[in-house]
Amino acid sequence: MPDIRLPDGAVKHFDSPVTVAELAATIGAGLAKAALAGKVDGRLVDTSFLIDHDAQVSIVTERDPEGLEVIRHSTAHLLAYAVKSLFPDAQVTIGPVVEDGFYYDFSFKRPFTPEDLAAIEKTMTELAKKDEPVTRSLMPRDDAIRHFESIGEHYKAEIIASIPSDEPISLYTEGAFTDLCRGPHVPSTGRLKVFKLMKVAGAYWRGDPRNEMLQRIYGTAWTKKDELDAYLHRIEEAEKRDHRRLGRQLDLFHLQDEAPGMVFWHPKGWSIWQQVEQYMRAVYRDNGYLEVRTPQVLDRSLWEKSGHWANYRDNMFTTESEKHDFAIKPMNCPGHIQIFNAGLRSYRDLPLRYGEFGACHRNEPSGALHGILRVRGFTQDDGHIFCTEDQIQPECISFHDLALNVYRDFGFADVVVKLALRPTPRIGTDEQWEKAEEALRAALRACGAQWKELPGEGAFYGPKIEYHLQDSIGRPWQVGTMQVDFQLPGRLGAEYVAADDSRKVPVMLHRAIVGSLERFIGILIENHAGAMPLWLAPVQVTVMTITDRQREYAGQVAQALRDAGLRASSDLRNEKITYKIREHSLQKLPYHVIVGDKEQQSQTVAVRTRAGEDLGSMPLAALLSRLQREVAGKTL
């Protein structure tokens, strides 16, 4: 009979099998009441799960991350229950947990309206208050197919038909609703108290645009109301910071249907781009990178040798000329190897660091495109380091410190590091993957970094370190990477002359700090809510007149600012100064310089910040000194 070891090391002996709920009751009435699920030998299970063997067990409550996941998964089922109660003809498909919530996809004869969403949420609340038990049962696969077909749930039947015939199907029932699911779920609907439906969107069945467009209802669920309120506040703040809205408002860029997933940069937006690119170009130069440029279109044969044609073909744009197949490059690495191969390389040349602001194109699904954060045409601050195995660790350590410094300059001090490990499919031997993964672990340990490992999420040719930034409202963004590649150089014939005159294949480190410049600029816009720090702002200062009498003096001040290397504009319109200040504040210009008769006579300027701070009058030289210090220091 089972001996159950608890997280604190205590062991409980039972004379017969015991459920997770019964185990919780022997520990304490409070824990039994709080139990949402259990963890048996690391596996998440329902509280009704029967433990019939010696096991390591913990009770999952709402205080545990797994508890919140169970709540959200169960709330997705409550959503489906409510939809079926209100709209019996709707078919349910899939309803997984996602970051901060859940969604469920439905097939229905008409679009759901905002009024429908309100009614569904109200019904969810009513169903939750009934506190109906959520019970699990098993059914043979073929019986389950027939059951769901008989009640008109054809999508569920299709899902079950894809499951092996010898695998029993687990079903969960609450009240009048039964759904296909592996679970686990909360013991009863009354445990679901804090939730909200957010929006309706379209989604193709199984993600295939050839299939029916379903309706996806998104929702969020939390353990406490104040957590929900804080989340809704973040969402409201995120909407204010939406880079697409700010891109239009600040005249930075636009997108249009004739070029899906590709950006039209306007002068102000291109100014931000140039500041980011020139900053990163200086980073290249100061850290031993040689800037290169490679072709946009390369013959299919090269992509076949690299492995991209077999492993990445669906994401590549292709073309044909004179009976030859070509691909528009989705990444820069094969081109950089061609430059390495163009000359005889010695071990004395290594590490050899190439950098390129390489324009790439990837055939992302149209439904995945999102402003400039997810595009088809983009430019990377792409770099590749050719080195020996002994040089992997020092190069990764150097890159780690460099990346953190760059992120700080752009205003990101909170950086989360993750290590993405071998995926399926992949190229190379397990021994090579083990060596590459351990090289990255050793580098992170040497940096004193903390990291989270992501099994299965590496590139097909090698593992990678990922850098995730947290913005000013707490959202994570994945940007930079460092990848160890033992595969691609050998596949494309790269080699160097070693100290013993033998020929060896170099290791290739793929690295990017900001990644896609389009995406990074979108992140910057949202992080700063469009109010860029002075060194990045497309217009850093505007000079405004109070009357036409100051027109000439204002022009002189603006020209002096431009001569000092600042991006300055002037507003000489015959408008009230309060109107001008408000307009330029809405454009989020960092500094407003105002000149009236008094300033003209004293050869000074009156200065305000976009935050509304009045800095008073000062000589132009004092303003220049202040602005130049702020730009040089990259003050945020």
C-alpha positions in Angstrom: 0.0 0.0 0.0 1.3 3.5 -0.8 3.8 5.4 1.1 3.5 9.1 0.1 6.3 11.5 0.4 5.3 15.2 0.8 7.3 18.3 -0.3 8.6 18.8 3.3 10.0 15.3 3.4 7.3 13.8 5.6 6.0 10.4 4.7 2.4 9.3 5.0 1.5 5.6 4.9 -1.9 4.4 3.7 -3.4 0.9 3.9 -5.3 1.3 0.7 -5.1 3.6 -2.4 -6.0 7.2 -1.7 -7.1 10.1 -3.8 -5.3 13.4 -3.9 -8.3 15.0 -2.2 -8.3 12.4 0.6 -4.5 12.9 1.0 -5.1 16.7 1.3 -7.8 16.1 4.0 -5.3 14.1 6.1 -2.9 17.0 6.1 -5.5 19.6 7.1 -9.0 20.8 6.4 -7.7 24.1 5.1 -5.6 22.4 2.5 -8.4 20.1 1.5 -10.6 23.1 0.9 -7.9 24.9 -1.1 -6.8 21.9 -3.2 -7.3 22.5 -7.0 -5.2 19.6 -8.3 -2.2 17.4 -7.3 1.3 16.7 -8.5 2.1 13.0 -8.4 5.8 12.2 -9.3 5.9 15.5 -11.2 2.7 14.8 -13.2 -0.3 17.3 -12.8 -3.5 15.4 -11.9 -7.1 16.0 -10.7 -7.9 15.8 -7.0 -9.9 12.7 -7.8 -6.7 10.9 -9.0 -6.2 7.6 -7.2 -2.7 7.1 -5.8 -2.0 3.3 -5.6 1.8 3.2 -5.4 4.6 4.9 -3.5 4.9 8.4 -4.8 6.2 11.9 -4.3 3.1 14.1 -4.0 2.3 17.8 -3.6 -1.1 19.5 -3.4 -1.6 22.3 -5.9 -3.6 25.4 -4.7 -4.2 28.8 -6.2 -0.9 29.9 -4.8 1.0 27.7 -7.2 1.7 28.6 -10.8 0.2 25.3 -11.8 -2.9 26.2 -9.9 -3.5 29.3 -12.0 -3.0 27.2 -15.1 -5.7 24.7 -13.9 -8.0 27.6 -13.2 -7.6 29.0 -16.7 -8.0 25.7 -18.4 -11.1 25.0 -16.4 -12.5 28.5 -17.2 -12.0 27.7 -20.9 -14.3 24.8 -20.4 -16.8 27.0 -18.5 -16.7 29.3 -21.5 -17.6 26.4 -23.9 -20.3 25.3 -21.4 -21.9 28.8 -21.5 -21.7 29.1 -25.3 -23.4 25.7 -25.7 -26.1 26.8 -23.2 -26.9 30.0 -25.1 -26.1 28.8 -28.7 -26.8 25.0 -28.9 -26.0 25.0 -32.6 -22.4 26.2 -32.0 -19.7 23.5 -32.3 -16.7 23.6 -29.9 -13.2 22.8 -31.2 -10.2 23.5 -29.0 -9.6 25.7 -25.9 -6.1 25.9 -24.6 -4.4 28.0 -21.9 -2.3 30.9 -23.3 -0.3 33.6 -21.6 -2.5 35.5 -19.1 -5.6 33.6 -20.0 -7.2 31.2 -22.4 -9.3 31.0 -25.6 -11.8 28.7 -27.2 -12.6 28.3 -30.9 -16.2 27.9 -32.1 -17.9 27.1 -35.3 -21.1 29.1 -35.5 -23.4 30.3 -38.3 -23.0 34.0 -37.6 -20.3 36.3 -35.9 -20.5 36.7 -32.2 -21.4 40.3 -31.2 -20.2 42.3 -28.2 -23.7 41.7 -26.8 -23.2 38.0 -27.2 -19.9 38.2 -25.4 -21.6 40.0 -22.4 -24.3 37.4 -22.3 -21.8 34.5 -22.4 -19.8 36.0 -19.5 -23.0 36.5 -17.5 -23.9 32.8 -18.1 -20.4 31.7 -17.1 -20.9 33.5 -13.8 -24.3 31.9 -13.2 -22.9 28.4 -14.1 -19.9 28.9 -11.7 -22.2 29.9 -8.9 -24.0 26.5 -9.2 -20.7 24.9 -8.1 -21.3 21.8 -10.2 -18.8 19.0 -9.8 -16.3 18.5 -12.6 -15.8 14.8 -13.1 -13.5 12.7 -15.3 -14.4 9.6 -17.2 -12.8 7.4 -19.9 -14.4 6.1 -23.1 -13.0 3.9 -25.9 -11.8 6.0 -28.8 -14.3 4.7 -31.4 -17.2 5.1 -28.9 -16.1 8.7 -28.3 -16.1 9.4 -32.0 -19.6 8.0 -32.4 -20.7 10.0 -29.3 -19.5 13.4 -30.5 -20.8 12.7 -34.1 -24.2 11.9 -32.6 -24.5 15.2 -30.8 -23.2 17.2 -33.9 -19.7 18.0 -32.5 -17.9 17.0 -35.8 -14.7 18.9 -34.9 -14.4 17.0 -31.6 -14.9 13.7 -33.5 -12.2 14.7 -36.0 -9.8 15.5 -33.2 -10.5 12.1 -31.5 -10.1 10.3 -34.8 -6.4 11.5 -35.0 -5.7 9.8 -31.6 -4.3 6.2 -31.7 -7.1 3.7 -31.6 -5.8 1.9 -28.5 -5.7 5.1 -26.4 -8.7 5.6 -24.2 -10.3 9.1 -24.4 -10.7 11.2 -21.3 -13.8 13.3 -21.0 -14.7 15.9 -18.4 -18.3 16.7 -17.4 -19.8 19.6 -15.6 -23.6 19.8 -15.4 -25.0 19.3 -18.9 -21.7 19.8 -20.7 -19.1 17.1 -21.6 -15.9 18.0 -23.3 -12.8 16.1 -24.6 -9.7 16.9 -22.5 -6.6 15.4 -20.9 -7.1 17.7 -17.8 -6.6 18.2 -15.0 -9.5 20.5 -13.9 -10.7 22.1 -10.8 -13.0 19.9 -8.6 -16.1 22.0 -9.2 -17.1 25.1 -11.1 -17.5 27.1 -7.9 -13.7 27.4 -7.8 -13.9 29.7 -10.9 -14.7 33.2 -9.6 -12.4 35.8 -11.3 -12.6 35.9 -15.0 -13.4 38.2 -17.9 -14.0 37.7 -21.7 -11.8 40.0 -23.7 -12.4 39.8 -27.4 -13.5 37.7 -30.4 -11.0 37.1 -33.3 -10.9 34.8 -36.4 -8.8 31.6 -36.5 -8.6 28.9 -39.2 -9.4 25.4 -38.1 -6.0 23.7 -37.3 -4.3 26.9 -38.5 -4.8 26.1 -42.1 -6.2 28.9 -44.3 -7.8 26.3 -46.5 -10.1 25.3 -43.7 -13.1 27.0 -42.1 -12.6 30.3 -40.3 -13.7 29.8 -36.7 -14.5 32.3 -34.0 -11.9 32.5 -31.2 -13.1 34.0 -27.9 -10.3 35.1 -25.7 -10.6 35.4 -21.9 -8.5 35.8 -18.8 -8.8 34.3 -15.4 -7.1 35.0 -12.1 -7.2 33.9 -8.5 -8.0 37.3 -7.0 -10.0 40.3 -8.2 -7.1 42.7 -7.7 -5.0 40.6 -10.0 -7.6 40.9 -12.7 -7.9 44.6 -12.1 -4.1 45.0 -12.4 -4.1 42.9 -15.6 -7.0 45.0 -17.2 -5.0 48.1 -16.3 -2.0 46.7 -18.1 -4.1 46.0 -21.1 -5.5 49.5 -21.1 -2.0 50.9 -20.8 -0.8 48.6 -23.6 -3.5 49.9 -25.9 -2.4 53.4 -25.3 1.2 52.3 -26.2 0.2 50.3 -29.3 3.0 51.0 -31.8 0.5 50.8 -34.7 -1.6 53.7 -33.2 1.5 55.7 -32.3 3.0 55.0 -35.7 0.1 56.8 -37.3 -0.2 59.5 -34.6 3.5 60.4 -34.7 3.8 59.9 -38.5 6.5 57.2 -38.2 5.5 54.5 -40.6 2.6 52.7 -42.2 1.7 49.3 -43.7 -0.7 48.5 -46.6 -2.2 45.5 -48.3 -0.1 45.8 -51.4 3.0 44.9 -49.3 1.8 42.6 -46.5 4.2 42.4 -43.6 6.5 45.0 -45.0 7.0 48.5 -43.7 6.8 52.0 -45.3 9.1 54.1 -43.2 8.2 57.8 -43.0 11.0 60.4 -42.4 10.5 60.5 -38.6 10.4 56.8 -38.3 13.4 56.4 -40.5 15.2 58.8 -38.3 14.6 56.5 -35.3 15.8 53.6 -37.5 19.0 55.5 -38.3 19.8 56.2 -34.7 19.4 52.5 -33.8 21.4 51.3 -36.8 24.2 53.8 -36.4 24.4 53.0 -32.7 24.7 49.3 -33.5 27.2 50.0 -36.2 29.4 51.6 -33.6 28.9 48.6 -31.4 30.2 46.4 -34.3 33.2 48.7 -34.9 34.2 48.9 -31.2 34.0 45.2 -30.6 36.0 43.8 -33.5 33.3 43.1 -36.1 33.9 43.6 -39.8 30.8 44.8 -41.5 29.9 42.9 -44.7 27.0 42.8 -47.2 25.6 39.7 -48.9 23.2 39.2 -51.8 19.4 39.1 -51.3 18.8 36.2 -53.7 20.8 32.9 -53.7 20.6 29.7 -55.8 18.5 26.8 -54.4 21.6 24.6 -54.4 23.2 26.7 -51.6 20.0 26.4 -49.5 19.9 22.7 -50.0 23.5 22.3 -48.8 22.8 24.5 -45.8 19.8 22.4 -44.8 17.4 25.3 -45.1 15.6 24.0 -48.1 14.7 20.8 -46.3 14.0 22.3 -42.9 12.8 25.9 -43.6 11.4 25.8 -47.1 7.8 26.7 -46.1 9.0 30.0 -44.7 11.1 31.0 -47.8 10.1 33.2 -50.7 11.3 31.6 -53.9 11.6 32.7 -57.6 12.9 31.3 -60.9 15.1 32.6 -63.6 16.5 30.8 -66.6 15.4 27.4 -65.3 17.1 27.9 -62.0 15.3 28.1 -58.6 16.4 30.9 -56.2 15.3 31.9 -52.7 15.2 35.4 -51.2 17.3 35.0 -48.1 15.4 34.4 -44.9 18.7 34.7 -43.0 22.3 35.9 -43.5 24.4 33.0 -42.3 25.0 31.1 -45.5 26.1 34.3 -47.2 28.6 35.0 -44.4 30.1 31.5 -44.9 30.7 32.3 -48.5 32.7 35.4 -47.5 34.7 33.2 -45.1 35.3 30.7 -47.8 36.6 33.3 -50.3 40.1 33.2 -48.8 42.5 30.8 -47.1 41.9 31.2 -43.4 44.4 30.4 -40.6 43.8 29.7 -36.9 45.5 33.0 -36.4 42.6 34.7 -38.0 40.1 33.4 -35.5 37.9 34.5 -34.0 36.7 36.2 -37.2 33.6 38.3 -36.6 31.3 39.4 -39.4 28.4 41.8 -39.0 25.6 42.8 -41.4 22.5 44.8 -41.3 21.0 42.1 -43.5 17.6 42.5 -45.1 15.7 39.2 -44.9 12.3 37.9 -46.0 10.3 35.1 -44.4 6.9 33.9 -45.6 5.1 34.3 -42.3 1.3 33.3 -42.3 -0.8 36.4 -42.8 -2.7 35.7 -39.6 0.6 35.9 -37.6 1.5 39.4 -38.9 1.3 42.2 -36.3 2.3 45.7 -37.1 6.0 46.0 -37.3 6.5 43.4 -34.5 5.8 40.5 -36.8 6.6 41.2 -40.4 7.7 39.4 -43.6 10.5 41.8 -44.6 12.9 42.8 -41.9 16.5 43.8 -41.2 18.7 42.2 -38.5 21.8 43.4 -36.7 23.1 40.0 -37.7 26.6 38.8 -36.8 28.5 35.5 -37.2 31.7 34.6 -35.3 34.0 31.9 -36.8 36.0 30.4 -34.0 37.6 27.3 -32.5 35.9 25.2 -29.9 38.2 26.7 -27.2 37.0 30.2 -28.2 33.3 29.5 -27.8 33.1 30.3 -24.1 35.1 33.6 -24.1 33.2 34.8 -27.2 29.8 34.0 -25.5 30.9 35.7 -22.3 32.0 38.8 -24.2 28.7 38.9 -26.1 26.6 38.5 -23.0 28.2 41.5 -21.3 27.9 43.5 -24.6 24.2 42.7 -25.0 23.3 43.7 -21.5 25.1 47.1 -22.0 23.2 47.7 -25.2 19.9 46.9 -23.6 20.6 49.3 -20.7 21.3 52.1 -23.2 17.9 51.6 -24.8 16.2 51.6 -21.4 15.9 47.9 -20.5 17.5 47.0 -17.2 15.4 43.8 -16.5 16.6 41.1 -18.8 15.6 37.4 -18.6 17.9 34.8 -20.1 16.7 31.5 -21.5 18.5 28.6 -23.1 16.6 26.9 -26.0 17.7 23.3 -26.5 17.6 20.6 -29.2 14.4 20.5 -31.3 12.8 17.9 -33.5 13.7 17.8 -36.4 17.3 18.8 -36.2 20.6 18.1 -37.9 23.8 16.8 -36.4 24.6 14.1 -33.8 23.4 14.0 -30.2 27.1 14.2 -29.2 27.5 17.5 -31.1 24.3 18.9 -29.6 25.4 17.9 -26.1 28.7 19.7 -26.7 27.0 22.8 -28.0 24.4 23.0 -25.2 27.1 22.5 -22.5 29.2 25.2 -24.1 26.4 27.7 -23.7 25.7 26.6 -20.1 29.4 27.0 -19.2 29.4 30.5 -20.7 26.3 31.5 -18.7 27.7 30.0 -15.5 30.9 32.0 -16.1 28.9 35.2 -16.4 27.1 34.5 -13.2 23.8 34.5 -15.1 20.5 32.8 -14.1 18.6 31.2 -16.9 15.6 29.0 -17.7 15.9 26.1 -20.1 13.5 25.6 -23.0 13.6 21.9 -24.2 12.8 21.6 -27.9 13.0 25.3 -28.8 16.4 25.6 -30.3 17.1 26.2 -34.0 17.4 23.1 -36.2 21.2 23.5 -36.4 22.0 24.4 -32.8 21.0 25.6 -29.4 20.7 29.2 -28.5 20.7 31.7 -25.6 17.7 34.0 -25.8 17.5 37.5 -24.2 14.0 38.6 -23.1 13.5 42.2 -22.1 10.9 43.4 -19.7 9.3 46.8 -20.7 8.0 49.6 -18.6 4.7 48.0 -18.0 6.1 44.5 -17.3 5.7 42.8 -20.7 8.4 40.4 -21.9 10.0 40.7 -25.4 12.4 38.3 -26.9 15.1 40.0 -28.9 18.8 38.9 -28.9 20.2 35.4 -29.4 23.6 33.7 -29.3 23.6 30.3 -31.1 26.4 27.6 -31.3 26.5 25.9 -34.7 28.7 22.9 -35.3 26.7 22.0 -38.5 26.4 24.8 -41.1 30.1 25.6 -41.6 30.9 22.0 -42.5 27.9 21.6 -44.8 29.1 24.6 -46.8 32.7 23.7 -46.9 34.2 26.2 -44.4 37.6 25.3 -43.0 40.8 26.9 -41.7 44.4 25.8 -41.4 45.1 24.7 -37.8 48.4 25.1 -35.9 49.5 21.6 -37.0 48.8 22.5 -40.7 45.7 20.3 -40.8 42.4 21.5 -42.1 39.6 22.0 -39.5 36.0 23.2 -39.7 35.3 26.3 -37.6 32.5 26.6 -35.1 30.0 29.3 -36.1 28.3 31.5 -33.5 25.2 33.2 -34.8 24.4 36.3 -32.7 22.1 39.3 -32.7 21.5 41.9 -30.0 18.4 43.8 -31.1 17.4 41.2 -33.7 14.9 42.6 -36.2 15.3 46.3 -36.3 11.6 46.6 -37.2 10.5 44.6 -34.2 13.0 46.3 -31.9 11.8 49.8 -32.9 8.2 48.6 -32.3 9.2 47.5 -28.8 11.0 50.9 -28.2 7.8 52.8 -29.3 5.7 50.8 -26.9 8.2 50.8 -24.0 8.5 54.6 -24.2 4.9 55.2 -25.2 6.2 57.0 -28.2 8.1 59.5 -26.0 11.6 58.6 -27.2 14.6 59.5 -25.1 16.4 62.6 -26.5 19.1 60.6 -28.3 16.5 58.6 -30.2 13.8 61.2 -30.8 13.3 62.0 -34.5 12.8 65.7 -33.6 14.7 66.5 -30.5 13.7 70.2 -30.0 11.3 72.6 -31.7 11.6 76.4 -31.6 8.3 78.3 -31.3 7.6 82.0 -31.8 5.0 84.0 -29.8 4.5 86.6 -32.6 5.9 87.2 -36.1 8.4 89.6 -34.6 10.6 86.8 -33.4 10.6 84.9 -36.7 14.2 85.8 -37.6 15.6 85.2 -34.2 13.8 81.8 -34.0 15.4 80.8 -37.3 18.8 81.7 -35.9 18.2 79.6 -32.8 17.0 76.6 -34.8 19.9 76.8 -37.1 22.4 76.9 -34.2 20.8 73.8 -32.8 21.1 72.0 -36.1 24.7 73.2 -36.5 25.4 71.6 -33.1 24.2 68.2 -34.5 20.7 68.3 -33.0 17.5 67.4 -34.8 15.6 70.7 -34.5 12.5 72.1 -36.1 10.9 75.5 -35.9 7.2 76.5 -35.6 6.7 80.1 -37.0 3.0 79.9 -37.5 0.7 82.7 -36.5 -1.0 80.7 -33.8 -1.4 81.0 -30.0 1.7 79.7 -28.2 -0.6 77.5 -26.0 -1.9 75.8 -29.1 1.7 75.2 -30.4 2.9 73.8 -27.1 -0.1 71.4 -26.9 0.4 70.3 -30.5 4.1 69.5 -30.1 3.4 67.9 -26.7 1.0 65.5 -28.5 3.9 64.8 -30.9 6.0 63.9 -27.9 8.9 66.2 -28.7 11.4 66.2 -25.9 12.1 69.9 -25.6 10.1 73.0 -26.5 12.1 76.3 -27.0 9.9 79.4 -26.9 11.2 82.9 -28.0 9.3 86.1 -27.4 10.3 89.7 -27.3 12.1 89.3 -23.9 14.1 86.4 -25.1 15.0 88.1 -28.4 16.2 91.2 -26.6 18.3 89.2 -24.1 19.5 86.7 -26.6 18.1 83.8 -24.5 15.6 81.1 -24.9 12.7 79.9 -22.7 12.8 76.1 -22.3 10.1 73.5 -21.4 10.2 69.8 -21.4 7.5 67.6 -22.9 6.5 66.6 -19.3 5.5 70.2 -18.8 8.5 71.2 -16.7 9.4 74.9 -17.1 13.2 75.2 -17.1 13.0 79.0 -17.4 15.2 81.3 -19.6 18.8 80.4 -20.3 21.5 81.4 -22.8 21.5 79.3 -26.0 24.9 78.0 -25.1 23.6 76.6 -21.8 20.7 74.8 -23.7 23.2 73.4 -26.2 25.4 72.1 -23.4 22.4 70.5 -21.6 21.1 68.7 -24.7 24.5 67.5 -25.9 25.3 66.0 -22.4 21.9 64.3 -22.5 22.4 62.8 -25.9 26.0 61.7 -25.2 24.9 60.1 -21.9 21.8 58.4 -23.5 19.8 59.7 -20.6 16.4 58.1 -20.4 
